[in-house]
Amino acid sequence: MPMELKDREFLYIISSALLLIIALVVSTRKPERKDRSRLFLILYFWSFFYAVFVTLVVFGYLEMAPHLARTAILVSLLMMPFSYFYVLLNTKPRNLRYSDLLHLVPALIYCIDYLPFFMKSGEEKLAIMQSLSDIQLRLSANEGWFMPEFGHTIIRNLQVVGYCVAQTILVGQAVRKPGHPVVFDNPVLITWMKVLIGSQFVFFLFPMIALVIWGTTTAAAFSNLGPLLVSVVQTYFLVYEPRVLYGTSQYFSRTAAVAESPDMPVEQLEEEYEISPELLSNEQMNEVGRVLEQHMASSRAYLRAGYKLIDLSQETGLPVYKISFYVNRSKGVNFFGYLNKYRIEHCLEKFASGEHKSKTLEALAEECGFQSRTTFIRAFKQYTGLTPSEYISGLP
């Protein structure tokens, strides 16, 4: 067998098979709701499979498919952007922008550099590749138009480092942010993203580190074993924890739906959005309460007229249905009743300080976050049992 693949062929075959299984499972497993991040996970695993499979072909069966030569590097330059956007959309959901196309620049540079090579005949490609040493075949990638030897390999490894750092930062920010939806709703997804990022270091960087420290033999061993180890770990994790494939969009979708009806009773929430009363454990309920109390104390958001449930959700990172559940279960009121409690307490502080003596009820209502005198009087009486005038008349 050419290019001395006999000692490593079975490793690439197993790796390719496992990655093909993962790619098929991720592509066919339908989430409960639309999940934009899932598309990038699908693209990531198909790219990973292609890169490993083509490596198998190039090292052992190139004469059967010479036009696949050097295409694995191109696909590997797309893998990390796909992975990055998967992590990004799970930790900081947002719409894609035209500026995101900049992530494709390394792959575009490679395409331009290798365009003359890709246009060669199969026989020419085969002759070039068979003339290379094992290390040149793996790392040099200098058959292009202008890139120096090892140039694309260096770019690819710098790209891996950059994206791994960026993904690590995104996951770290999600973990540290109180009440982040991923941490609350699908904590196993956080673990999966850590495994994903760690495996990328193993697959891409260990061979290069081994080459620098221990030489070509050890580097070749890492190159052979890396895809197998990574594919085994990722296959096991996805089989053992299929919840990973559901991402967080189901929770964000539910959040958006519930946000449209902030006064909906908790029983109706449970029925219409299939939310189990046991969805929040006591520990989670306490954490939601802690986050809300801390936010209200520091921001005094309740003083903003027209403040909405979705605003509180965006500022705290808590899904709106969890806020609704907490307020209904723990406080016995709806969202606006929860806000009005803070507003009336703020108003009572003004009364106690005598500030009301120089202001009208309309001015006090506005300063306390109410949009009208009528809603202020109604909320005040509901909270104290007295109208504002009756309360003031009883002050010393």
N, C-alpha and C positions, 0 to 999 in steps of 0.2 A: 504494500500500500504506500502511495507517495507521501512524501513529507513527514514520514515517521509518525503517523497518527495512531498506529496500532495500540500504543500504550495509553492513549487518552480518548480513543473513539467512544468507548462505552460511557465515559463521563459526559460527553456532549450529547450523546443519544438520550441518556436519562434526563439531563437538564432540559433538553428540547421537549421531551415528552411531558415533563412536569409543567413547564411553562405553557405549553399548548393547552394542557388541561386547565390551568389557571385562566388563561385568556378566554377559553370557551365558556368557563363557568361565569366569569365576570361579565362577559358579553351577553349571556343568555339569562342570567338571574335578573329578573325584573324587580326594581324597588317598588315600595308601596306608593311612592309619589315621584314626580319628576325630580331628577337629581343631576344637575349640570356637572358636578365634580366626577360623577361616575364615568362620563365620556372620556375624561383624561386618564382615569384609571385603566379603562379599556385600551386606550391608545398606548399607555405605558407598557402594559403586559404584552400586547402584540408586538411592540417595538423590541422589547426584551427577548421575546421568543425568536423574532426574526434575526436579531444580532447573534444569538447563540447558534441558531440553526445554520445561518450562513457561515459562521466560523467553522462548524462541522464540515460543511460542503467545501469551503475553500481549502481546509487543511487535508482533506482526504479524497474529495470527489470533484475537484475543480474542473477536470476535463469534461464532466457531464453538464456543468452549468458555469462556464467561464464568465458570463456576463454578471454574475453575482459578486465578482471580485470587487473589493473595496466599498461595497454598498453597506456593509455592516457598520462601518464607521459613521456613515451618513445617518443611519437610523439611531445609532447610539448618541449622536448629537441632539436628537429630538427627544430622547427618553427623559432627560432631566427636566426640560421645560414642561413636558407632560406631567411628570411627578410633582413639580413645583405648583402647577395650577391645580392639581388635585388637592394638595395640602392647603393651598390658599383658599379655595372655594369652600373647604370644610371648616376653616378656622376664621376666615374673614370674608363671608359671602359678598360678592359684588358682581356687577356686569363686566364683561370683557370689553377692553378698549382697543382702539387702533394702535396705541403705543405698545400693547402687549406683543405685537408682531416683531418687536425688536428682539424678542427671545429666540427668534428663528435666524438671526444674523449668522451665528457660527455655522449652521447647516447650509445657509446660502453661500457663504464664503467657500465651504467645502465643495459645493456643487459647481461653482464657477471654476475653482482650481482644477477639479477632476473632470470637467466637461470634455477636454480632448481625450482623456483616457477612456471615459465612458463611450466615446464615439468610435473607438477602435474595434476591430473585428474580434470575434471570440478567440481565434488562433493567436492574434497578437497579444491579447490579454493573458492567455494561458502561458505563452512563452515568457512574458515579463514576470509573472508570478512564480513560475517554476525556477526562475533564475535567482530568486531571492533566498537568503538564509532564513532560518526559523525566526530569529529576532527581527530581521527586516520585514518579514511577512507580518509579524505581530505588531510592530511598533513604528517602523520608519515612515510609512505612508508618504513617500516622496515622489510618486509617479505622476503627480499633478503638474500644473502649469507654472506656479510661482512659489508655492510654499516650500521652505527648506525641510531637510530631513528631520523627522520627529516633530515637525511644527504642529500638525493636526493632533498628534497624540498629546502634546503639551497643552494645546487649547482645550482638548476634551477633558483632561484631568483638572485643569484650572476651572473649567465649567462645573465639573462634579463638586469640587470643593466649594465653589461659590453657591451653588444651589443647595448643597447639603447644609451649609451655614444658614442660608436664607430659610430653608424649611425648618431647621432646628429653632430659629428665632420665632417663627410663626407658631410652632407647637408650644414653645416655652411661654409665649405671650398668652396663649389660650389657657394653659395650665394655671398661670399666675393670676388671670383675670377672674375676680369673684363672679360666680354665677354664669360662666361661659356656657352656652348651650351644649357644646360637645362634651364638656366635663360633666354636666348634669345628665344629659339625655343618652349619650352613647360613649361612656368613658373607655370602652374597649377600642373605639376608633383612635383615641389618643395613643394607646399602646401599639396599635397597628401602625400608625404613622411613625412612631419611634423605631419599630422593627424595619419599616420600609427604608427610612433614612440610614439606619445603621447598616443594613444590607448593601446599600449603594456604596458606602465606604469600602466594604469588603470586596465587592465585585470589581470596582473600578480602580481603587487606589492601592490595595495591598500588593498587586503584582508590580506596580511601579516602585513602591517602597522596598519590596523584596529585591528588585533588580538593582537598586542603588546600594542596599546594605549587604545582600548575600550573593548577588550575581544571577546569571541567566538561568541556572538550573532551578533554583528556588523560585525565581519569578515565573518560570514555566509551570512549576507545580501549582502555584497560586492561581495562575491563569486557567489551569485545567480544573482545579477543585472549586474555584470561586463560584462559577455559575451553578454548579451542583449544590453547594452548600446553601446558596441564596435561594435557589428554587425550592429546595426541600423545606427550608424555614418558612418561606412565604406560602407554599402549598399547605403545609401543616396549619399555619395560623388561620388561613381563610377557610379551611375545612372545619377546624375546631371552633372558630368564631365567625360564622356566616353573617352575623349582625354587621360586620364591617361593610358588607356590600350595600347596606341600606343608607350609609352616610348620615347626614344630619338634615337633609332637605325636608324630610317628613316632618321634622319638628319645626323648622322655619315655616313651612307651608301651613302647619296647624297654627303656629303663632300668628301669621298674617290673617288667617280666617277668624280666629278668636278676637283679634284686635278690632275687627269691624263691629263687634258687639260686646263692649266692655262691661255692660250691665247684665249680661246674660247670667241667669242663676247657674250655680255650679252643677246642679242636677241636669240642666239642659246642655251644659258643656260636655258632660260625661256622655250623654246620649247622642248628640249631634257629631261630636268629634272623636267618639270612641275612646275617651280618656278614662282610664281606670281610677277609681277613688284611691287605690293603693299605689298610684304611680309615684307619689312622693313619699319617701320614708320619713320618719320623724327627724332623722338627721338632716335630710334634705330640706324639710320644712323649716327647721331651725336655721339652716344656712340661708335660705331665701329671706327669712325674717331679718337676719343679721345684715344681709346686703341692703335690703330696703331701708331699714332703720338708719344704717350708716349713711346711705345716699341722701335720705331726707334731711338728716342732721347737717350734713356738710354742704349740700347744694340748695336746700330749702326750695326745691323745685315746685312744691305745692303753691308757692306764691305767684307762679306764672298763670295768668288767666288763659283758659283754653288748653291747659296741660292735659295730655292724653296718655292712655295706657301704652300706646306704641312708643311714645316719647320716653317713658320710664323704662320700657324694655330695651330700647336702643342705648340708653345711657348706662344701664346697669349690666347689659348682656344677658339678662334673664328672659327666657321665653315668656310671652304675655300670658299664655295659658297657665304657666306656673305661678305668675303673679296673681292672676285671677283666683287660682285654687287657694293660694296662701291667704289672700284677703278674705275670701268667702269662708274658708274653714277656720282660720285663726281669729279673724276680726268680726265675722258675722255681718259684714256689709259688702256692698259692691265697690268697684274701684273709686267712683266719685264720692261715696260715703267715706272711704278711706282717706282721700285727699281732704275732704271737708273737715274731718276730725283735726288734722294738722292746722287747717286754716282757722278754725274756730279757736283752737288753743292759742294760736298766734294773736288772734283778735283779743282774747281774754288778757293776754299779756299787755296789750295796748291799753285796755280798760284799767288794768291794775296800775299802770304807770301814769294814768291821767291823760294820755295822749289824745283820747277821744274828745276831750273838752274843746279842742281847737279845730276839729274836723267834722265834716258831715258824715252821715252813714254811708253815702255813696262813695266818698273818698276812702273811708275805712274798708268798705267792701272791696274796692279795687286794689288797695294795698295788700289785702289778705288773699288775693287771687280769685275773687268772685267776679263774674262778668256782669252782674246786675244786682241792684238793691233787693229785688224780689228773691233771687236764689240765696242771697246772703241771709235775709231774715228767716227764710224757710229752714236753711241748714242750721242757723243759730238756735232756733226754737227746738229743732229735732235733737240737737246735742245737749242743750241746757234746760229745756222745758219752758224757756222764757223768750220773749222777743228781745232784741237788742235794747229797745227803749225801757222795757220792764226791768231788764238786768241793770241798766245804768241807773235807773231810779232807786234801786236798792243799794247802790254803792255809797259808802260813807262820804 
